Amino acid sequence: MKKVLAVTGLALLVASQVQAEEFKPAVVYGLGGKFDKSFNESVVNGVARFTKDTGIKVFEFEPTNTPQIEQGLSKMAKRKMNPIIAVGFDEANALEKVAKENPESKFAIIDSVVDQPNVESIVFKEQEGSFLVGALAAMASKSGKVGFVGGMDIGLIRRFECGYEQGAKYINKDITVYQNMTGSTPEAWNNPGKGGELAKSQFDRGADVVFAAAGGTGLGVYQAAADAHKYAIGVDSNQNYLHPGVMLTSMVKSVDVAAYNTFKEVQDGTWKPGVKALGLAENGVSWAYDQYNKDLITADMKAKMEEIQADIVSGKIQVHDYMADNACTY
C-alpha cells in the first residue's frame, strides 16, 4: 500500500510539474507603443495585476512594425509559451498562421476573431459604451456641436463613431457630430500631432466636446481640448486623470480584465476557445466616473446615464453596430 501511495504521489508531483512547466503566459502588444496610456497600456495593467496576484512572470514582446507581429507570436510559440495573447485586430492574420502551425499552444486575441480551435477571440461591444459617452457629450455640450477623432480608418473605429453619434442624437436629435480619421495605416495610432490638428479644427468649427478613439494619437486631442478650454473624452482605459477638468469621461474597455482572465482561466483549467463578446451587460465596456470628472457631471446627468445604460442592457435601446452592415444606419 505504501508503495502504491508513493507511486501515486510521484505521479501527481510529475503531473503538477508538467502543468507548471506548460503554463508560461505571454503577450504580444499591438502597434502604437506599450505605454500608450490607452489600449496597450490597459493590457499592461492586466499583466501587472496577474503577476502581482500570482507571482508568475508574463513574457512580453513589443513589435514596432507589422512583420514583427508574426515574428513575435512565432517566437513565443517556439519557446513553448502558453497561453499567448495577441493584442489588437491587426494581429489577426499573423495569429491565424501561427495558431495553425502550433496547434498544441493556446492563444487569445483581443479585438478580433480568429476561427481556430486553439484560439479564444475576445471582442467588445464598443458601440454600447460609445453610445453612453455620446449621450454625455450631448448633455454637456452648449454649442450643439460635438466631435470624434478616430485612429486608423477601419470598421472597428467606425463602430465607435457610429455608437457615439447615436448616443449624442438620442439626447439631441439636431446635434452636429463632426468626425475625422487620422489615417489608413497603423501609424495612425501614434500621431498625437495630427490628432491635435484634427481636434483643433473641430473646436474651431464650434465643437465643445471631442471623443478620441485613436490610441496614442488621442493624447494630442486631449491637449488640444486643454488648450481650447473645451472637453475631451478618453478611450479604452480610464484617461480622466490626464487632464482633470478637461476630460469629461472615458469610454473604458476592460481589456485589462480580459487579459487577466485569460491567464487565470488557462491556469485554472477553465479556458475555452471560441468567441467571447463583452458589452455593458458583461461589464466589458463602461463610462468612467471618478474624482477627476465628478465635478463636471451633474446629478441629473449621472441619473440619465444610469437610465440609458439600464435601457441598453434590457434591450429597450437598440444600438446599431456599424460592423454588422458597414453602415451607420439607425
Secondary structure in CASP SS format (residue, H / E / C, confidence):
PFRMAT SS
TARGET T0000
AUTHOR 0000-0000-0000
METHOD secondary structure of the structure
MODEL  1
M C 1.00
K H 1.00
K H 1.00
V H 1.00
L H 1.00
A H 1.00
V H 1.00
T H 1.00
G H 1.00
L H 1.00
A H 1.00
L H 1.00
L H 1.00
V H 1.00
A H 1.00
S H 1.00
Q H 1.00
V H 1.00
Q H 1.00
A H 1.00
E H 1.00
E H 1.00
F C 1.00
K E 1.00
P C 1.00
A E 1.00
V E 1.00
V E 1.00
Y C 1.00
G C 1.00
L C 1.00
G C 1.00
G C 1.00
K C 1.00
F C 1.00
D C 1.00
K C 1.00
S C 1.00
F H 1.00
N H 1.00
E H 1.00
S H 1.00
V H 1.00
V H 1.00
N H 1.00
G H 1.00
V H 1.00
A H 1.00
R H 1.00
F H 1.00
T H 1.00
K H 1.00
D H 1.00
T H 1.00
G C 1.00
I C 1.00
K C 1.00
V C 1.00
F E 1.00
E E 1.00
F E 1.00
E C 1.00
P C 1.00
T C 1.00
N C 1.00
T H 1.00
P H 1.00
Q H 1.00
I H 1.00
E H 1.00
Q H 1.00
G H 1.00
L H 1.00
S H 1.00
K H 1.00
M H 1.00
A H 1.00
K H 1.00
R C 1.00
K C 1.00
M C 1.00
N E 1.00
P C 1.00
I E 1.00
I E 1.00
A E 1.00
V E 1.00
G C 1.00
F H 1.00
D H 1.00
E H 1.00
A H 1.00
N H 1.00
A H 1.00
L H 1.00
E H 1.00
K H 1.00
V H 1.00
A H 1.00
K H 1.00
E H 1.00
N C 1.00
P C 1.00
E C 1.00
S C 1.00
K C 1.00
F E 1.00
A E 1.00
I E 1.00
I E 1.00
D C 1.00
S C 1.00
V C 1.00
V C 1.00
D C 1.00
Q C 1.00
P C 1.00
N C 1.00
V E 1.00
E E 1.00
S E 1.00
I E 1.00
V E 1.00
F E 1.00
K C 1.00
E H 1.00
Q H 1.00
E H 1.00
G H 1.00
S H 1.00
F H 1.00
L H 1.00
V H 1.00
G H 1.00
A H 1.00
L H 1.00
A H 1.00
A H 1.00
M H 1.00
A H 1.00
S C 1.00
K C 1.00
S C 1.00
G C 1.00
K E 1.00
V E 1.00
G E 1.00
F E 1.00
V E 1.00
G E 1.00
G E 1.00
M E 1.00
D C 1.00
I C 1.00
G H 1.00
L H 1.00
I H 1.00
R H 1.00
R H 1.00
F H 1.00
E H 1.00
C H 1.00
G H 1.00
Y H 1.00
E H 1.00
Q H 1.00
G H 1.00
A H 1.00
K H 1.00
Y H 1.00
I H 1.00
N C 1.00
K C 1.00
D C 1.00
I C 1.00
T E 1.00
V E 1.00
Y E 1.00
Q E 1.00
N E 1.00
M E 1.00
T E 1.00
G E 1.00
S C 1.00
T C 1.00
P H 1.00
E H 1.00
A H 1.00
W H 1.00
N C 1.00
N C 1.00
P H 1.00
G H 1.00
K H 1.00
G H 1.00
G H 1.00
E H 1.00
L H 1.00
A H 1.00
K H 1.00
S H 1.00
Q H 1.00
F H 1.00
D H 1.00
R C 1.00
G C 1.00
A C 1.00
D C 1.00
V E 1.00
V E 1.00
F E 1.00
A E 1.00
A E 1.00
A C 1.00
G H 1.00
G H 1.00
T H 1.00
G H 1.00
L H 1.00
G H 1.00
V H 1.00
Y H 1.00
Q H 1.00
A H 1.00
A H 1.00
A H 1.00
D H 1.00
A H 1.00
H C 1.00
K C 1.00
Y E 1.00
A E 1.00
I E 1.00
G E 1.00
V E 1.00
D E 1.00
S C 1.00
N C 1.00
Q C 1.00
N H 1.00
Y H 1.00
L H 1.00
H C 1.00
P C 1.00
G C 1.00
V C 1.00
M E 1.00
L E 1.00
T E 1.00
S E 1.00
M E 1.00
V E 1.00
K E 1.00
S C 1.00
V H 1.00
D H 1.00
V H 1.00
A H 1.00
A H 1.00
Y H 1.00
N H 1.00
T H 1.00
F H 1.00
K H 1.00
E H 1.00
V H 1.00
Q H 1.00
D H 1.00
G C 1.00
T C 1.00
W C 1.00
K C 1.00
P C 1.00
G E 1.00
V E 1.00
K E 1.00
A E 1.00
L E 1.00
G C 1.00
L C 1.00
A C 1.00
E C 1.00
N C 1.00
G C 1.00
V E 1.00
S E 1.00
W E 1.00
A C 1.00
Y C 1.00
D C 1.00
Q C 1.00
Y C 1.00
N C 1.00
K H 1.00
D H 1.00
L H 1.00
I C 1.00
T C 1.00
A H 1.00
D H 1.00
M H 1.00
K H 1.00
A H 1.00
K H 1.00
M H 1.00
E H 1.00
E H 1.00
I H 1.00
Q H 1.00
A H 1.00
D H 1.00
I H 1.00
V H 1.00
S H 1.00
G C 1.00
K C 1.00
I C 1.00
Q C 1.00
V C 1.00
H C 1.00
D C 1.00
Y H 1.00
M H 1.00
A H 1.00
D H 1.00
N C 1.00
A C 1.00
C C 1.00
T C 1.00
Y C 1.00
END
